[in-house]
Amino acid sequence: MQYLLAIYAAEADEPAPGTDEFEAYLGRYMTLTDEMRQAGVLQDGRPLEPVSTATTVRVREGKTLTTDGPFAETKEQLGGFYLLDCANLDEAIAWAARIPAAEHGSIEIRPIMQLG
């Protein structure tokens, strides 16, 4: 079954790019990603640009409205995702617990709906 692991964290809690802490943090992600690939569960995964680059689109009464920034003000922002093919939810939870941001943020696991 495919699961989306959405990675949420407060950007202020993440190490700053260009620092030794950031390089070590990124290295942990790269190691985990390689382990997911070797285990045969990784379907896709990507980091997102900072929330300041977001644009929100709404259509109201036939008019397209855009807003700079995320759709809601929250403490934690969506920072990236993994798409995994796991045997069950327990396996997805085990992988989610290893994502570095889980230590200061949260990982939302959502099964992918099978259509047709």
N, C-alpha and C positions, 0 to 999 in steps of 0.2 A: 504494500500500500504506500502511496506517496504522501508525504507530509511536508508542509511548509513550516520551517522554523524561522519565525520573525524575531529579529534581534532588536530589543528596545533598551536604550540606556540614555541617561542625561549626558549630552555632549560635554558638559563641563566636568563630568567625572572621568572622561576618557583621557589618556595621556596626550599631550600636545604633539602634533606631527613635528618631526625634526629632532626630537629628544631621544636620548638613550632608552627611556621608559617606553616611548612609542615603538621603537624598533623591537624591543623585547616583546611587547604586547602583540605587535603584528606577526612576529615570529611564532608566537603561540597559535595564532589563527592559521598560519601557513602549515604548521605541523599538524593541527587538527584536520585541516582540509585534505592534506596528503593522506592521513589515516582513513578519512571517510572514503577517499578515492580508492585506496588499496582494499578497503573492506567491500567495495562494490556498491555502496549505498548512495554516493553523491551523484545527483542528477544535474545540479546547478547550484550556484551560490555567488553572491556578489555583495560588495559594500555599496552604500549609497553616499552621494555627496552630502555635505552638511545641510541641515534643515533650512538654513538661510537661503538655499538655492531652490527651495520648493515653490511650486505654483499650484494653487487649488482652483479647480474648475467646478462651477455649479451652473445648472440651467434652471432658470425661474421664469415661468410664463413665456417660454420660448426664447428667452434672452440668455446668452452665455455671459457669465460673470466670472472674472478671474481675480484672485487675491494672491499677493506675494506671501509665501510662507505656508506652513502646514495647515491642515484643515481644522486643527484644534490646538489650543495652548495646553501642553502637558509637561510634566516634569521629565518624562522619558520620551525620546523620539525614536522612530524606526530608523535604524542605522544600516541594516542589511538583512540578508536572508540566506538560508540554505534550503534547497529542495532535495529531500532524501527519499529513497525507496527502501522502506524498512519492513520487516516481517510483521511488526505490530507496534502499538503505541508505546509499550515498555522500551522497545529498542530506540524509538525516536526520543523518548525521555532521557535515556542513557546518553545519547549523543548531545542533546540539548544541554545537559548538565556539564558538559565539557567545554562549552563555548565560553571563552574568557569573559564576555560581557555579563554572563549569568552571575558573576561574583559581585556585581554592583548594579545590575539592571535586571531585566527579565527576558525570558524567551517564551514566546507564544507559539504553541504547536497547533497547527490546523491541518486536518486531513484534506486532501484534494478530492473534490467531488468527482465521481466517475459519471460521465454522461454517456448515454447511448449504450 
